[in-house]
Amino acid sequence: MFPEPAWQDYTKALLAELKYYAEQSQFSKRKIHSIFFGGGTPSLAPASLFAEVLDVAQDLFSFAEDIEITLEANPGASEAGRFQAYRQAGINRISIGVQSFDNAELKWLERIHSADEAMAAYKMARDAGFERINLDLMYALPYQSLDEWFVSLEKGIALNPEHLSCYQLTVEPHTALHVTHKKQKLALPDEDLALQFFWQTRQRLAEAGYAAYEISNFAKKDESCRHNCGYWLYDDYIGIGAGAAGKWNENDGGVVRYSNVRAPQLYMDSALGHGKAVNSEEVLQKKEAMGEAVWLGLRQRNGIDLPWFERRFGQPLIATYPLLIKQWLNQQKLERVGSSLRLTPAGLSLADDIAASFLV
């Protein structure tokens, strides 16, 4: 955690960056529908940081009346007073990174909290007045059985949050877990067992009243995460802060993406000196952007709205990928439902492969 003066400098850097993007034509005078404080451990920051950022953001832009403002919270750094202060600062949704309610699994995941602390964090959030809470859980861990996973899942359901995010552990390149896996193969579930985790999780959550509105995200009625939905709908977003990322659509159908420098001090120096702290920028041409929009959109339960795609890119989706779509339709992995194209239940099992085929 920063000492207090450094948090003050970091807040100034965030505000400088926010003001910079408010002056850019692609973002100026636009209404904000969701704000997400995430990445790392934002719940370590003082509530004053969030209050100042929200105040300035509302002055620079207009807020939707029902704006969703989410904060990611680490159960190991949770205090009742902090939750109350976050609620007073304007946060109206909390996402708690539980991951597991099994202490041995938490230790393997190198989490700093215990199962009891996760339970306590949830209660503190409720007591502080949060009516919208998400719990992050992770399954298909090394040596984990379905029964062991369901112990954690049932504990999460019993808490009665509005939203649950249930992710399968994956070994991503260039991560510490990938290095560990190369040195000593982890006992991860085989494909058949992984599918059992996936389908049985969806079935149990459906029984408990949580709709799978996206492959890994489940919500009670009208409780889908707006931030998540905006990402899968390929909306524009501003990213401020060290390591943050942003994206906007170009008039020619392409996309511009940027990511900030990660080192906090370098970030602050750049944002305070120049108003921005971009480390890299990428321009996607229209063809690449279309593939990415399909890749993201197919993750949603309702799939891709065909009129939306045509408005966004100026050409019909079916005519853009005729052979590919025909292939997946014939294999009954995709289906047309009204004005949407979406994955079938059989297609869900191959979601990554099907979505990736549009990126080639």
C-alpha positions as CSV (number, residue, x, y, z in Angstrom):
1,M,0.0,0.0,0.0
2,F,1.2,3.5,-0.7
3,P,1.7,5.9,2.2
4,E,-1.0,8.6,2.2
5,P,1.0,11.3,0.3
6,A,1.6,8.9,-2.6
7,W,-2.2,8.1,-2.8
8,Q,-2.7,11.8,-3.1
9,D,-0.3,12.0,-6.0
10,Y,-1.9,9.0,-7.6
11,T,-5.3,10.6,-7.3
12,K,-4.0,13.7,-9.0
13,A,-2.6,11.6,-11.8
14,L,-5.9,9.8,-12.3
15,L,-7.8,13.2,-12.4
16,A,-5.3,14.6,-14.9
17,E,-5.7,11.6,-17.2
18,L,-9.5,11.7,-16.9
19,K,-9.5,15.4,-17.9
20,Y,-7.3,14.6,-20.9
21,Y,-9.7,12.0,-22.3
22,A,-12.7,14.2,-21.6
23,E,-11.2,16.7,-24.0
24,Q,-10.7,14.1,-26.8
25,S,-13.4,14.2,-29.5
26,Q,-14.1,10.4,-29.2
27,F,-15.1,10.7,-25.6
28,S,-16.1,14.3,-25.0
29,K,-19.8,15.0,-24.0
30,R,-20.6,11.3,-23.7
31,K,-22.7,9.8,-21.0
32,I,-21.1,7.3,-18.6
33,H,-23.2,4.2,-17.9
34,S,-20.7,2.2,-15.8
35,I,-17.5,2.7,-13.9
36,F,-15.3,-0.2,-12.8
37,F,-12.5,0.2,-10.2
38,G,-10.6,-3.0,-10.8
39,G,-7.2,-4.6,-11.4
40,G,-4.7,-5.3,-8.6
41,T,-6.3,-4.5,-5.3
42,P,-8.2,-1.2,-5.6
43,S,-9.9,-1.8,-2.2
44,L,-6.5,-0.9,-0.6
45,A,-7.0,2.7,-1.8
46,P,-8.6,5.3,0.5
47,A,-12.2,6.1,-0.1
48,S,-11.3,9.7,-0.8
49,L,-9.6,8.6,-4.1
50,F,-12.9,7.1,-5.4
51,A,-14.9,10.0,-4.2
52,E,-12.7,12.5,-6.0
53,V,-12.5,10.5,-9.2
54,L,-16.3,10.2,-9.3
55,D,-16.9,13.8,-8.5
56,V,-14.6,14.9,-11.3
57,A,-15.9,12.3,-13.8
58,Q,-19.5,13.6,-13.2
59,D,-18.4,17.2,-13.8
60,L,-16.6,16.2,-17.0
61,F,-19.2,13.8,-18.4
62,S,-22.8,13.1,-17.6
63,F,-23.8,10.1,-15.6
64,A,-26.7,7.8,-16.5
65,E,-29.4,8.0,-13.8
66,D,-28.9,4.3,-13.0
67,I,-25.1,4.3,-13.4
68,E,-23.3,1.2,-12.1
69,I,-20.2,1.8,-10.1
70,T,-18.3,-1.3,-9.1
71,L,-15.3,-1.8,-6.9
72,E,-13.2,-5.0,-6.8
73,A,-12.5,-5.9,-3.1
74,N,-9.9,-8.3,-1.7
75,P,-11.3,-10.2,1.3
76,G,-7.9,-10.2,3.0
77,A,-7.8,-6.4,3.0
78,S,-11.4,-5.8,4.1
79,E,-12.6,-3.7,7.0
80,A,-16.1,-2.8,7.9
81,G,-15.2,0.9,8.0
82,R,-13.7,0.7,4.5
83,F,-16.9,-0.7,3.0
84,Q,-19.0,2.0,4.6
85,A,-16.7,4.6,3.3
86,Y,-16.8,3.2,-0.2
87,R,-20.5,3.2,-0.2
88,Q,-20.6,6.8,1.0
89,A,-18.1,7.7,-1.8
90,G,-20.6,6.5,-4.4
91,I,-19.7,2.9,-5.1
92,N,-22.9,0.9,-5.5
93,R,-21.7,-2.5,-6.5
94,I,-18.9,-4.7,-4.9
95,S,-17.1,-7.6,-6.5
96,I,-15.3,-9.7,-3.9
97,G,-12.5,-11.9,-5.1
98,V,-13.3,-15.0,-3.0
99,Q,-11.9,-17.7,-5.5
100,S,-12.5,-20.5,-3.1
101,F,-14.0,-21.2,0.3
102,D,-11.4,-24.0,0.9
103,N,-8.3,-22.8,2.8
104,A,-6.0,-25.3,1.2
105,E,-7.1,-24.2,-2.3
106,L,-6.6,-20.5,-1.3
107,K,-3.1,-21.3,-0.2
108,W,-2.3,-23.0,-3.5
109,L,-3.8,-19.9,-5.3
110,E,-1.5,-17.7,-3.1
111,R,-4.4,-15.7,-1.8
112,I,-3.9,-13.7,1.4
113,H,-7.3,-14.3,2.8
114,S,-9.0,-17.3,4.5
115,A,-12.4,-18.8,3.9
116,D,-13.7,-17.2,7.1
117,E,-12.4,-13.8,6.0
118,A,-14.2,-14.1,2.7
119,M,-17.4,-14.8,4.6
120,A,-16.8,-11.9,6.9
121,A,-16.1,-9.6,3.9
122,Y,-19.5,-10.5,2.4
123,K,-21.3,-9.7,5.6
124,M,-19.4,-6.4,6.0
125,A,-20.5,-5.4,2.5
126,R,-24.1,-6.2,3.2
127,D,-24.0,-4.4,6.5
128,A,-22.5,-1.3,4.8
129,G,-25.6,-1.1,2.6
130,F,-24.5,-2.8,-0.7
131,E,-27.5,-4.3,-2.5
132,R,-25.5,-5.5,-5.4
133,I,-22.6,-8.0,-4.7
134,N,-20.6,-10.3,-7.0
135,L,-18.5,-13.2,-5.8
136,D,-15.6,-14.5,-8.0
137,L,-15.1,-18.2,-7.7
138,M,-12.6,-20.5,-9.5
139,Y,-13.0,-24.2,-10.4
140,A,-11.1,-27.0,-12.0
141,L,-8.1,-26.5,-9.8
142,P,-5.3,-29.1,-9.6
143,Y,-6.5,-32.3,-7.8
144,Q,-9.9,-30.7,-7.2
145,S,-12.9,-33.0,-7.4
146,L,-16.4,-32.0,-8.4
147,D,-17.5,-32.6,-4.9
148,E,-14.9,-30.3,-3.5
149,W,-15.8,-27.6,-6.0
150,F,-19.5,-27.9,-5.1
151,V,-18.7,-27.2,-1.5
152,S,-17.3,-23.8,-2.4
153,L,-20.1,-23.2,-4.9
154,E,-22.9,-24.1,-2.4
155,K,-21.3,-21.7,0.1
156,G,-21.4,-19.0,-2.4
157,I,-25.0,-19.6,-3.4
158,A,-26.0,-19.8,0.3
159,L,-24.7,-16.2,0.8
160,N,-27.3,-15.1,-1.8
161,P,-25.3,-12.6,-3.8
162,E,-26.9,-10.9,-6.9
163,H,-24.1,-12.1,-9.2
164,L,-21.6,-15.0,-9.4
165,S,-18.6,-15.2,-11.7
166,C,-17.3,-18.8,-12.0
167,Y,-14.1,-19.2,-13.9
168,Q,-12.2,-22.3,-14.9
169,L,-8.6,-22.2,-14.0
170,T,-6.5,-21.8,-17.2
171,V,-2.8,-21.8,-17.7
172,E,-2.1,-18.6,-19.6
173,P,1.3,-18.0,-21.4
174,H,3.7,-15.6,-19.7
175,T,2.3,-16.1,-16.2
176,A,3.8,-17.5,-13.0
177,L,1.4,-20.4,-13.3
178,H,2.6,-21.2,-16.8
179,V,6.2,-21.3,-15.5
180,T,5.2,-23.6,-12.7
181,H,3.3,-25.9,-15.1
182,K,6.3,-26.2,-17.4
183,K,8.5,-27.2,-14.6
184,Q,6.1,-29.7,-13.1
185,K,2.9,-30.6,-14.9
186,L,-0.1,-29.6,-12.8
187,A,-2.8,-32.2,-12.3
188,L,-5.4,-30.2,-14.1
189,P,-8.7,-31.9,-15.1
190,D,-8.8,-33.6,-18.5
191,E,-11.3,-32.4,-21.1
192,D,-14.1,-34.7,-20.0
193,L,-13.8,-33.7,-16.4
194,A,-13.5,-30.0,-17.3
195,L,-16.8,-30.3,-19.2
196,Q,-18.5,-31.9,-16.2
197,F,-17.3,-28.9,-14.1
198,F,-18.7,-26.5,-16.7
199,W,-22.1,-28.1,-17.3
200,Q,-22.9,-29.1,-13.7
201,T,-22.0,-25.6,-12.5
202,R,-24.4,-24.1,-15.0
203,Q,-27.1,-26.5,-14.0
204,R,-26.8,-25.9,-10.3
205,L,-26.7,-22.1,-10.7
206,A,-29.8,-22.2,-13.0
207,E,-31.6,-24.2,-10.3
208,A,-30.6,-21.5,-7.8
209,G,-32.0,-18.7,-9.9
210,Y,-28.8,-17.5,-11.6
211,A,-29.0,-17.1,-15.4
212,A,-25.9,-17.7,-17.4
213,Y,-25.9,-14.5,-19.4
214,E,-22.3,-15.1,-20.4
215,I,-20.0,-18.2,-20.4
216,S,-18.6,-17.5,-17.0
217,N,-21.0,-15.0,-15.5
218,F,-24.3,-15.7,-13.7
219,A,-26.9,-13.3,-12.4
220,K,-30.3,-13.0,-10.8
221,K,-32.9,-11.2,-12.8
222,D,-31.8,-7.7,-13.9
223,E,-28.5,-8.1,-12.1
224,S,-26.1,-8.6,-15.0
225,C,-22.9,-6.6,-14.7
226,R,-23.1,-3.6,-17.0
227,H,-19.4,-3.3,-17.2
228,N,-19.1,-6.9,-18.4
229,C,-21.9,-6.5,-20.9
230,G,-20.4,-3.3,-22.3
231,Y,-17.1,-5.1,-22.9
232,W,-18.8,-8.0,-24.8
233,L,-20.9,-5.6,-26.7
234,Y,-17.7,-3.9,-28.0
235,D,-18.5,-0.6,-26.4
236,D,-16.0,2.2,-26.0
237,Y,-14.3,2.7,-22.6
238,I,-11.7,4.9,-21.0
239,G,-9.0,3.3,-18.9
240,I,-7.2,5.4,-16.4
241,G,-4.5,4.3,-13.9
242,A,-1.3,2.3,-14.0
243,G,-1.7,-0.6,-16.4
244,A,-5.2,0.4,-17.4
245,A,-6.5,-0.1,-21.0
246,G,-9.0,1.8,-23.1
247,K,-10.7,1.4,-26.5
248,W,-12.7,3.4,-29.0
249,N,-14.3,2.8,-32.3
250,E,-13.1,4.6,-35.4
251,N,-15.5,6.0,-38.1
252,D,-14.1,3.6,-40.7
253,G,-15.1,0.6,-38.7
254,G,-11.7,0.0,-37.1
255,V,-10.8,0.2,-33.5
256,V,-8.0,1.9,-31.5
257,R,-6.8,0.3,-28.2
258,Y,-4.3,1.6,-25.7
259,S,-2.7,0.4,-22.5
260,N,-0.9,2.5,-19.9
261,V,2.5,2.0,-18.3
262,R,2.3,-0.4,-15.3
263,A,4.9,1.0,-12.9
264,P,3.0,3.3,-10.5
265,Q,5.7,6.0,-10.3
266,L,6.3,6.1,-14.0
267,Y,2.5,6.2,-14.5
268,M,2.2,9.2,-12.2
269,D,5.1,11.1,-13.8
270,S,3.7,10.7,-17.2
271,A,0.0,11.4,-16.3
272,L,0.9,14.5,-14.3
273,G,3.3,15.7,-16.9
274,H,1.4,15.0,-20.1
275,G,-2.2,14.2,-19.1
276,K,-1.8,10.6,-20.4
277,A,0.5,7.6,-19.7
278,V,0.1,5.4,-22.8
279,N,2.7,2.7,-23.1
280,S,1.3,1.1,-26.3
281,E,-1.4,1.7,-28.8
282,E,-2.8,-0.7,-31.4
283,V,-5.0,0.1,-34.4
284,L,-7.3,-2.6,-35.6
285,Q,-8.5,-2.4,-39.2
286,K,-12.2,-3.0,-39.9
287,K,-11.7,-6.6,-40.8
288,E,-9.9,-7.3,-37.5
289,A,-12.4,-5.4,-35.5
290,M,-15.3,-7.4,-37.0
291,G,-13.6,-10.6,-36.0
292,E,-13.0,-9.4,-32.5
293,A,-16.6,-8.2,-32.2
294,V,-17.8,-11.7,-33.1
295,W,-15.3,-13.3,-30.8
296,L,-16.6,-11.3,-27.9
297,G,-20.2,-11.3,-28.8
298,L,-20.5,-15.1,-29.0
299,R,-19.7,-15.3,-25.3
300,Q,-23.1,-13.8,-24.5
301,R,-26.1,-16.0,-23.9
302,N,-28.1,-14.0,-26.5
303,G,-25.2,-14.0,-29.0
304,I,-24.8,-11.3,-31.5
305,D,-27.6,-9.0,-32.6
306,L,-27.4,-9.0,-36.4
307,P,-28.9,-5.5,-36.9
308,W,-26.4,-4.2,-34.4
309,F,-23.5,-5.7,-36.3
310,E,-24.7,-4.2,-39.6
311,R,-25.1,-0.8,-38.1
312,R,-21.7,-1.0,-36.4
313,F,-19.7,-2.2,-39.5
314,G,-21.9,-1.2,-42.4
315,Q,-22.3,-4.8,-43.7
316,P,-24.3,-7.9,-42.7
317,L,-22.6,-10.5,-40.4
318,I,-23.9,-13.5,-42.4
319,A,-22.5,-12.0,-45.7
320,T,-19.2,-11.2,-44.0
321,Y,-18.5,-14.8,-42.9
322,P,-20.8,-16.9,-45.2
323,L,-18.8,-20.1,-45.3
324,L,-17.7,-20.0,-41.7
325,I,-21.2,-19.4,-40.4
326,K,-22.6,-22.0,-42.7
327,Q,-20.1,-24.5,-41.3
328,W,-20.9,-23.9,-37.7
329,L,-24.7,-23.8,-38.5
330,N,-24.5,-27.2,-40.3
331,Q,-22.6,-28.7,-37.3
332,Q,-25.3,-27.3,-35.0
333,K,-22.8,-25.3,-33.0
334,L,-24.4,-22.0,-34.0
335,E,-28.1,-21.1,-34.4
336,R,-30.2,-18.3,-35.7
337,V,-32.8,-17.2,-33.1
338,G,-34.8,-14.2,-34.3
339,S,-32.4,-11.5,-35.2
340,S,-29.5,-13.0,-33.3
341,L,-26.7,-15.5,-34.0
342,R,-25.6,-17.5,-30.9
343,L,-23.9,-20.6,-29.7
344,T,-26.0,-23.7,-29.3
345,P,-25.6,-25.8,-26.1
346,A,-23.3,-28.1,-28.2
347,G,-21.4,-25.0,-29.3
348,L,-20.8,-23.7,-25.8
349,S,-18.4,-26.6,-25.2
350,L,-16.3,-25.4,-28.1
351,A,-16.9,-21.7,-27.5
352,D,-13.2,-20.7,-27.6
353,D,-12.5,-22.6,-30.8
354,I,-15.6,-21.3,-32.6
355,A,-15.0,-17.7,-31.5
356,A,-11.3,-17.8,-32.4
357,S,-12.2,-19.1,-36.0
358,F,-13.5,-15.6,-36.7
359,L,-10.2,-14.0,-35.8
360,V,-8.2,-15.7,-38.5
